[in-house]
């Protein structure tokens, strides 16, 4: 059996560094988390950088920038509708207490009307920001882009 095959099969026992005054220490195989290179170090201490890609961060996984992570839980339409109706009900109560004398000025603020308005705005090609602004202005509730998307679908 070739020496390299024996080293690959039994790395800790066969790769021992013996120097004059130091105690013998075993060498462990290292793997770069950046480029995937696998190598044997020359000394028992931790290598400064990867011999393949020369990265000093060889033992730390690469962090990805500008990646969109999917939400851990998907937005359920029923749950979103329930939360929206609760928010709208709170807004109605607040407006109702202020405008108690102005009963004739009541506008349709139902969830069905909100959905109709959103679908009309989407069909007209309005931006998500414009939709959010109109909902806040007319219905007194502020929704994020993801919430609006879930309602319009």
C-alpha positions, -999 to 999 in steps of 0.1 A, spaced: 0 0 0 13 34 -9 23 58 19 -2 85 7 -31 61 9 -21 50 44 -18 86 55 -53 94 41 -68 64 60 -50 70 93 -41 107 95 -37 112 132 -13 83 140 9 85 110 14 122 107 35 131 137 59 159 138 90 151 158 114 180 166 143 180 191 130 196 223 92 197 217 67 170 225 54 152 195 20 165 183 -3 151 157 -12 170 126 -48 172 115 -60 177 80 -75 212 73 -102 222 49 -108 257 36 -145 268 40 -140 293 12 -125 273 -17 -128 238 -4 -91 230 -5 -79 202 18 -43 202 30 -19 189 56 -2 217 76 36 218 80 34 228 117 10 218 145 -4 253 150 -34 267 131 -24 279 96 -26 317 90 -42 313 55 -54 288 30 -26 276 6 -52 274 -22 -70 308 -22 -47 326 3 -77 337 24 -70 345 61 -106 335 68 -102 299 56 -118 285 87 -149 308 86 -178 301 62 -184 328 36 -212 352 44 -234 360 15 -243 396 8 -276 409 -7 -293 376 -5 -330 375 1 -339 351 28 -373 337 25 -394 343 56 -394 315 81 -432 313 79 -453 321 49 -480 347 52 -514 330 53 -542 350 36 -567 342 64 -543 353 91 -534 385 73 -571 393 67 -578 387 104 -550 410 114 -560 436 89 -596 435 101 -585 439 137 -564 469 127 -592 484 107 -616 478 136 -593 497 160 -591 525 135 -629 526 131 -634 528 169 -609 557 170 -626 575 142 -661 566 155 -653 583 189 -640 615 172 -668 617 146 -698 607 167 -718 636 154 -710 630 117 -727 598 110 -736 608 74 -699 611 66 -691 575 71 -673 558 42 -672 521 34 -642 508 54 -648 471 52 -622 445 43 -640 437 11 -637 474 1 -600 474 10 -594 444 -12 -614 459 -41 -593 492 -39 -561 472 -38 -570 451 -68 -581 482 -88 -548 499 -80 -528 469 -90 -547 466 -123 -540 503 -129 -503 497 -125 -498 516 -92 -467 510 -71 -467 493 -38 -458 525 -21 -488 543 -36 -511 515 -25 -497 517 10 -501 555 11 -538 553 -1 -546 526 25 -531 547 53 -549 578 41 -583 563 35 -584 534 60 -560 546 87 -538 515 86 -502 510 75 -492 478 57 -458 466 45 -451 456 9 -453 418 17 -487 423 34 -500 442 4 -488 415 -20 -505 388 0 -538 407 0 -537 415 -37 -531 379 -48 
